[in-house]
Amino acid sequence: MKGSKFFTLVQNGASELKANKNIINDLNVFPIPDGDTGDNMFMTINSGCVQAKEAVLQSAPVGQVAEALSKGMLLGARGNSGVILSRIFAGIARGLKDVDELTVADFAHAMSCGVEEAYSSVSVPVEGTILTVLKDAVNKANLLKTDSLENYFGALLTEMDASLERTPDLLPVLKEAGVVDSGGAGLLCIFRGMDEALKGNVLSNDAESEEKGSQKPQVNLDAFTADSELLFGYCTEFLLRLQRSKVNLDTFDVQEIIDYLNAAGDSVVCFRDGSIVKVHVHTKTPGDILSHCQRWGEFLTLKIENMTLQHHETNIRNAFSKPHKAYGIVTVASGKGLVDAFKEAGADFVIEGGQTMNPSAQSFVEAFDVVSADTIFVFPNNSNIILTAQQAAELYDKSKVIVLPSKTMGAGYVAIASMDLSIKDTDAIVASANETMQGVVCGMVTRATRDTSFDGVNIHKNDSLGICHGDILCDAPNPEEAVIQLCEKIEVADHDVTLIFKGEDSPMDDAEQLVERLQKLYPRTEFIMTDGGQPIYHYIIVLC
């Protein structure tokens, strides 16, 4: 199997996952709006497909396509499931290094490498998850003596499906919720899609265009006005497929195109790979370039950007870039008030994200560049973002990056506000932050997404749930009543100060009345309410 065919298999796996990602999302253990496993896994594998597209267009061998897929997934990884998926494909890429055309033996070895890499990426591997589903399937399929990829995939999928059904027996929390592991289910979707492509059943794929469209940068229209002068020309890039009707492919010399481009523009990069010519040129007349190049072939891709706009944006970034310093802090939050609170507490950069909006590893890498410090402390503020932050830290080599595993907004906020960076002792700073986070109690109130019973709490759909450190402690008919019950459960009376961050869906009048009630119930505790504007959570309660 050639590299292009292998790419088709993985891309079809991404399409199958996309078609089922909402089903995967709904396999969440807790009855709260946190089901984003399908989205995270899809965005991760789709980032790999986008990255590998050019390698495929250049007819790269299997090993290089797998490497490009892996690199794209590493940077695009989101959430724990996405990070583990990216590590699976990193292992597969390692196993396929220097492979030109894929055989069953190659693939079996690569899958074993995927298992090894996935398990090594998690500090405490938990059985009954995506890890188990992958391991069981690969171990069973690798026992099969066959030269047929179709037979190998048949054995792989049969055991993957069986292992997924066994996950509730290994993880009691799955059995209590009545679901199978969502990450394992997502992995099964991917390999089912790959199997279908192997059989010739390729799904239509608009994933790449969706990914690009969602990340399309906004153009500052004021940077080039009716009175502006085109100083820098246009950065023009394209892939040109040479046409037999226009040139003799056997005798055509790409130097003919290179000579023309050097005469018509500058910063020329031009090379031929088979019947495809890759072109990069700076010119003030891109239309002339395109018209002239059509005498040799037709375009596969086109990109033309006004370099005056690029120059303007670069100046803006430089103007607002931070001076290099010894220590920097990066954290994650969502909601204008909450973001502002983290910045006031001492964070240098706040990545927009959180529950159901897990940022990618690339987002962290870009934040590290902006902060520009010798040592960067990272507070993910969500257990599903910690692995992504750690992966980004491993990828980054311009600074020492230390991930402090804050699992809640409250733990991250109090730790950042308490940090003393003037002591210039990194180990002491880390130890102090970890100790601070251990003492923070953070409760949250959100909406129940289904009727169920969990840890003895009877839950009704659309009621408000009180949660603390992963435990559902109470169910109430409205958010304010849930806060009252939650405050009793987490023993607010034993704390001098309680911070309350109001969410975007909670009216200010209701929040102010809530604080008045709490102050009467707990007169020795000071309640400080801030409009956090965060989604998902009506209220976040932080005990200091």
C-alpha positions in Angstrom: 0.0 0.0 0.0 1.3 3.4 -1.0 1.4 6.6 1.1 -1.6 8.1 -0.7 -3.7 5.0 0.0 -2.7 5.0 3.6 -3.7 8.6 3.9 -7.1 7.8 2.3 -7.7 5.2 5.1 -6.9 7.6 7.9 -8.9 10.4 6.2 -11.9 8.0 5.9 -11.4 7.2 9.6 -11.7 10.9 10.3 -14.9 11.1 8.2 -16.4 8.2 10.0 -15.6 9.8 13.4 -17.1 13.1 12.2 -20.3 11.4 11.3 -20.6 9.8 14.7 -18.9 12.4 17.0 -22.2 13.5 18.6 -22.9 9.9 19.6 -19.4 9.7 21.1 -20.0 13.0 22.9 -23.1 11.6 24.5 -21.2 8.8 26.1 -20.1 11.1 28.9 -20.1 9.6 32.4 -21.4 12.6 34.3 -24.8 14.0 33.4 -23.4 17.5 32.8 -22.5 19.4 29.6 -19.0 18.0 29.3 -19.4 15.5 26.4 -16.7 16.6 24.0 -14.7 13.4 23.4 -15.9 13.1 19.9 -15.2 16.7 19.0 -11.7 16.5 20.6 -10.7 13.3 18.8 -12.1 14.6 15.5 -10.3 17.9 15.6 -7.1 16.1 16.5 -7.2 13.6 13.7 -8.4 16.2 11.2 -5.4 18.4 12.1 -3.2 15.5 11.1 -5.0 15.1 7.8 -4.6 18.7 7.0 -0.9 18.6 7.8 -0.4 15.4 5.7 -2.2 16.7 2.6 0.9 18.2 1.0 3.0 15.1 1.6 0.3 13.1 -0.3 0.3 15.6 -3.2 4.0 15.1 -3.5 3.5 11.3 -3.6 5.5 10.7 -0.4 6.0 7.2 0.9 4.0 5.7 3.7 6.6 6.6 6.4 6.6 10.3 5.5 2.8 10.5 5.3 2.5 8.8 8.7 5.1 11.3 10.1 3.2 14.3 8.7 -0.1 12.9 10.1 1.6 12.5 13.5 3.0 16.1 13.5 -0.3 17.6 12.7 -2.1 15.6 15.4 0.5 16.4 18.0 0.0 20.1 17.5 -3.8 19.8 17.0 -4.4 17.5 20.0 -7.3 18.6 22.3 -8.4 17.0 25.5 -7.1 13.8 27.1 -8.7 11.6 24.3 -7.1 13.7 21.6 -3.7 13.7 23.2 -3.8 9.9 23.6 -5.0 9.6 20.0 -2.1 11.7 18.8 0.3 9.5 20.7 -1.1 6.4 19.1 -0.4 7.8 15.7 3.0 9.0 16.9 3.8 5.4 17.7 2.4 4.3 14.4 4.6 6.8 12.6 7.6 5.6 14.6 6.8 2.0 13.5 6.5 3.1 9.9 9.7 5.1 9.7 11.5 4.6 6.4 8.7 2.3 5.1 7.9 3.0 1.4 4.9 0.8 0.8 2.8 -0.7 3.6 2.6 -4.5 4.3 0.6 -6.3 7.0 3.9 -7.0 8.9 4.7 -3.2 8.8 1.2 -2.3 10.0 1.2 -4.9 12.8 4.5 -3.6 14.0 3.4 0.0 13.8 0.2 -0.8 15.8 2.3 -2.3 18.5 4.4 0.8 18.6 1.1 2.8 18.9 0.1 0.8 22.0 3.5 1.4 23.5 3.5 5.1 22.9 -0.1 5.5 24.1 0.6 3.8 27.4 3.8 5.7 28.0 2.0 9.0 27.4 -0.2 8.6 30.6 1.5 8.7 34.0 -1.0 6.3 35.5 -2.7 4.2 32.7 -6.3 3.3 33.5 -7.7 0.1 32.1 -11.2 0.2 30.7 -10.3 3.2 28.6 -9.1 3.8 25.0 -5.8 2.3 26.1 -7.4 -1.1 26.8 -9.4 -1.1 23.7 -6.4 -0.5 21.5 -4.1 -2.9 23.4 -6.6 -5.8 23.3 -7.3 -5.3 19.6 -3.7 -5.1 18.6 -2.6 -8.1 20.7 -5.4 -10.2 19.2 -4.9 -9.1 15.6 -1.1 -9.5 15.8 -1.6 -13.2 16.5 -3.2 -13.6 13.1 -0.8 -15.0 10.5 -2.0 -13.3 7.3 -0.7 -11.3 4.3 -4.1 -9.6 3.9 -4.7 -6.2 5.4 -8.4 -6.9 5.0 -8.1 -10.0 7.3 -6.0 -8.1 9.7 -8.5 -5.3 10.0 -11.3 -7.8 10.4 -9.6 -9.3 13.5 -8.6 -5.9 14.8 -12.2 -4.5 14.6 -13.8 -7.7 16.1 -11.6 -7.5 19.2 -11.8 -3.7 19.4 -15.6 -4.0 19.5 -15.5 -6.8 22.1 -13.0 -4.9 24.3 -15.2 -1.7 24.1 -18.2 -3.7 25.4 -16.0 -4.9 28.3 -15.0 -1.5 29.5 -17.8 -1.1 32.0 -16.7 -4.3 33.7 -13.2 -2.7 34.2 -14.4 0.8 35.2 -17.3 0.9 37.7 -18.0 4.6 36.9 -18.9 3.5 33.3 -21.2 0.7 34.6 -22.9 3.1 36.9 -23.5 5.6 34.1 -24.6 2.8 31.7 -22.1 3.7 29.0 -19.0 2.3 27.4 -15.7 4.3 27.2 -16.1 7.3 24.9 -12.5 7.4 23.8 -12.5 3.7 22.9 -15.8 4.2 21.0 -14.1 7.0 19.0 -11.1 4.9 18.2 -13.4 2.1 17.0 -15.1 4.7 14.6 -11.7 5.7 13.2 -10.6 2.1 12.4 -14.0 1.2 11.1 -13.7 4.1 8.7 -10.2 2.9 7.7 -11.5 -0.6 7.1 -14.3 0.8 4.9 -11.8 2.7 2.8 -9.7 -0.5 2.5 -12.8 -2.2 1.0 -13.3 0.7 -1.4 -16.1 2.5 0.5 -14.8 6.0 0.8 -17.0 8.6 2.5 -17.2 12.1 1.2 -14.8 14.3 3.2 -15.3 18.0 3.9 -13.4 17.8 7.2 -10.3 19.7 5.9 -12.4 22.6 4.5 -14.3 22.7 7.8 -11.1 22.9 9.8 -9.6 25.6 7.6 -12.8 27.6 7.6 -13.1 27.6 11.4 -9.6 28.9 11.8 -9.7 31.5 9.0 -8.0 34.7 10.3 -9.9 37.9 10.3 -8.6 40.5 7.9 -8.0 44.0 9.2 -9.6 46.0 6.4 -8.3 49.3 7.8 -4.7 48.2 7.2 -5.1 48.8 3.4 -7.3 51.8 2.6 -8.4 53.5 -0.6 -5.3 55.8 -0.2 -2.8 53.0 0.5 0.1 52.1 -1.8 1.0 48.5 -2.6 4.6 48.5 -1.4 5.2 44.8 -0.8 3.2 43.1 -3.5 1.5 39.7 -3.0 2.8 36.4 -1.6 1.6 34.0 -4.3 1.7 30.2 -3.8 0.2 27.4 -5.8 0.5 23.8 -6.8 0.5 23.4 -10.6 -0.4 20.0 -12.1 1.4 19.8 -15.5 -1.0 18.7 -18.3 0.0 16.2 -21.0 -2.1 18.3 -23.4 0.2 21.3 -22.8 3.7 19.8 -22.2 5.6 16.7 -22.8 6.0 15.3 -19.3 9.0 13.2 -20.2 11.1 16.1 -21.6 9.7 19.2 -19.8 12.3 21.1 -17.8 11.0 23.0 -14.8 13.8 25.5 -15.3 11.6 27.1 -17.9 9.1 28.0 -15.2 11.8 29.1 -12.8 13.4 31.5 -15.4 10.0 33.1 -16.0 9.3 33.5 -12.3 12.7 35.1 -11.6 12.0 37.6 -14.3 8.4 38.4 -13.2 8.9 38.4 -9.4 11.3 37.7 -6.5 11.7 35.3 -3.5 11.1 32.5 -5.9 10.9 28.9 -4.7 10.0 26.4 -7.4 10.5 22.7 -7.7 8.9 19.7 -9.5 7.8 16.5 -8.0 6.4 14.2 -10.7 3.7 16.1 -12.6 3.3 18.6 -9.8 5.2 21.9 -9.6 5.3 23.8 -6.2 5.6 27.6 -6.6 6.2 30.4 -4.2 6.8 33.9 -5.6 6.4 37.6 -4.5 4.9 39.8 -7.2 2.8 42.9 -7.7 0.9 41.3 -10.5 -0.2 37.8 -9.4 -2.8 37.7 -12.2 -0.1 37.8 -14.8 1.8 35.0 -13.1 -1.3 32.8 -12.9 -2.3 33.4 -16.6 1.2 32.7 -17.8 1.6 29.5 -15.8 -1.6 28.1 -17.2 0.3 27.5 -20.5 1.9 24.5 -18.7 -0.9 23.1 -16.6 -3.8 23.7 -14.2 -3.9 24.7 -10.5 -4.5 22.3 -7.7 -4.3 24.9 -4.9 -4.0 28.7 -4.9 -3.1 31.2 -2.1 -2.6 35.0 -2.6 -2.0 37.3 0.3 -1.4 41.1 0.4 2.0 41.4 2.0 1.2 45.0 3.1 -1.4 43.5 5.4 1.0 40.9 6.6 3.6 43.7 7.3 1.0 45.6 9.2 0.0 42.6 11.4 3.6 41.9 12.1 4.2 45.4 13.3 1.1 45.1 15.6 2.4 41.8 17.0 5.8 43.3 17.6 4.3 46.4 19.2 2.4 44.4 21.7 4.9 41.6 22.3 6.1 41.3 25.9 9.8 41.9 26.8 11.7 38.7 27.7 11.7 38.0 31.4 12.7 35.3 33.9 9.2 33.9 34.7 5.9 33.9 32.8 2.4 32.4 33.5 0.0 30.9 31.0 -3.4 29.7 32.0 -6.8 28.7 30.5 -10.2 30.3 31.2 -13.4 31.3 29.4 -15.6 34.3 30.1 -14.5 38.0 30.0 -14.7 38.5 33.7 -12.9 35.3 34.5 -10.2 36.1 32.0 -9.7 39.6 33.4 -9.5 38.1 36.9 -6.7 35.7 36.0 -4.8 38.6 34.3 -5.2 40.7 37.4 -4.0 37.8 39.5 -0.8 37.7 37.5 -1.3 35.6 34.4 0.6 36.8 31.4 -1.5 35.0 28.8 -5.0 33.5 29.2 -5.9 30.9 26.5 -9.6 31.0 25.8 -11.1 27.6 26.6 -12.2 25.2 29.3 -15.1 22.8 29.6 -16.3 21.6 26.2 -13.8 24.1 24.6 -10.5 22.3 25.1 -7.6 24.3 23.5 -5.1 22.5 21.2 -1.4 22.0 21.9 -0.8 24.6 19.2 -2.7 27.2 21.2 -0.3 26.6 24.1 2.7 26.8 21.9 1.6 30.1 20.5 0.9 31.4 24.0 4.4 30.4 25.1 5.9 32.4 22.2 3.9 35.5 23.2 4.9 35.3 26.9 8.7 35.0 26.1 10.2 33.9 29.4 13.0 31.7 30.5 10.6 29.6 32.6 6.8 29.4 31.9 4.4 28.1 34.4 1.2 26.6 33.0 -2.1 26.2 34.8 -4.6 24.2 32.7 -7.5 24.5 35.2 -9.3 21.4 33.9 -8.3 17.7 34.2 -9.1 17.2 30.5 -6.6 19.9 29.4 -3.6 18.8 31.5 -2.3 16.2 29.0 -2.6 18.7 26.1 -0.6 21.3 28.1 2.1 18.7 28.9 2.3 17.7 25.3 2.8 21.3 24.3 5.5 21.7 26.9 7.4 18.7 25.4 7.1 20.2 21.9 8.4 23.6 23.0 12.2 24.2 23.2 12.5 28.0 23.5 11.7 28.0 27.3 11.5 25.7 30.2 7.8 25.0 30.5 6.4 23.6 33.8 2.8 22.4 33.9 1.2 22.8 37.3 -1.7 20.4 37.1 -4.6 22.6 38.3 -7.9 20.7 37.8 -10.2 23.6 38.5 -10.5 27.3 37.8 -10.4 27.9 41.6 -7.2 26.0 42.2 -5.5 27.8 39.3 -6.8 31.2 40.3 -5.7 31.0 43.9 -2.3 29.5 43.0 -1.5 32.3 40.5 -2.7 35.0 42.9 -0.4 33.6 45.6 2.7 33.1 43.5 5.8 35.1 44.5 8.0 35.2 41.4 10.5 37.5 43.0 12.2 34.8 45.0 13.9 33.5 41.8 13.8 29.9 43.1 11.9 27.7 40.5 11.7 24.6 42.7 10.4 26.7 45.7 7.8 28.4 43.4 6.5 25.1 42.1 6.4 23.5 45.6 4.5 26.5 47.0 2.0 26.5 44.1 1.3 22.8 44.4 0.8 23.2 48.2 -1.6 26.1 47.6 -3.7 24.2 45.1 -4.0 21.2 47.5 -5.8 23.5 49.9 -8.3 25.1 47.5 -11.9 23.9 47.5 -13.7 24.6 44.3 -17.4 24.0 43.8 -19.4 24.4 40.5 -23.0 24.5 39.6 -24.2 23.4 36.2 -27.2 22.0 34.4 -28.1 18.2 34.4 -28.3 16.8 30.9 -30.3 13.6 31.8 -32.2 11.8 34.5 -30.1 9.4 36.5 -28.8 8.5 39.9 -25.1 9.1 40.8 -23.4 8.3 44.1 -26.7 8.3 45.8 -27.9 11.7 44.4 -31.1 11.5 42.4 -30.7 13.7 39.3 -33.4 15.2 37.2 -32.8 16.5 33.7 -32.4 20.3 33.5 -32.0 20.6 37.3 -29.0 22.3 38.7 -26.1 20.1 40.0 -23.6 21.0 42.7 -20.2 19.5 41.9 -16.9 19.6 43.8 -13.7 17.9 42.7 -15.4 15.5 40.4 -18.2 14.5 42.9 -21.9 15.3 42.3 -23.0 16.5 45.8 -26.5 17.8 45.2 -29.4 18.4 42.8 -31.7 21.4 43.1 -34.5 23.0 40.9 -32.5 26.1 40.2 -28.8 27.3 40.3 -29.2 29.5 43.4 -30.7 26.7 45.5 -27.9 24.4 44.2 -25.3 26.9 45.5 -27.0 27.0 48.9 -26.9 23.2 49.2 -23.4 23.0 47.8 -22.0 25.6 50.3 -23.3 23.5 53.1 -21.8 20.3 51.7 -18.3 21.9 51.2 -18.4 23.5 54.7 -18.2 27.2 53.7 -18.6 28.1 57.4 -15.0 26.9 58.0 -13.5 29.5 55.6 -12.9 33.2 56.0 -13.4 34.2 52.4 -15.5 32.7 49.6 -15.2 33.8 46.0 -18.2 33.4 43.7 -17.8 33.8 39.9 -21.2 34.3 38.2 -21.7 32.6 34.9 -23.1 34.2 31.7 -26.5 32.6 32.1 -27.1 33.7 35.6 -29.0 37.1 36.0 -27.1 39.6 38.1 -30.2 40.3 40.3 -30.4 36.6 41.2 -26.6 36.5 41.9 -26.8 39.5 44.2 -29.8 38.1 46.1 -27.9 34.8 46.4 -24.9 36.5 48.0 -27.2 38.3 50.5 -28.7 34.9 51.5 -25.3 33.4 51.9 -24.0 36.3 54.0 -26.9 35.8 56.4 -26.4 32.1 56.6 -22.6 32.4 57.1 -22.0 35.8 58.8 -18.4 35.0 59.7 -17.5 34.3 56.0 -16.9 37.2 53.5 -18.5 36.5 50.1 -16.9 38.3 47.1 -18.9 38.0 43.9 -17.5 38.7 40.4 -19.2 38.6 37.1 -17.0 35.9 35.5 -19.2 35.5 32.4 -18.1 31.9 32.1 -20.2 29.4 30.0 -21.5 26.0 31.2 -21.2 26.8 34.9 -23.9 29.1 36.5 -21.6 29.7 39.5 -18.0 28.8 40.5 -17.4 28.9 44.2 -13.8 29.1 45.5 -13.0 28.7 49.2 -9.9 30.4 50.3 
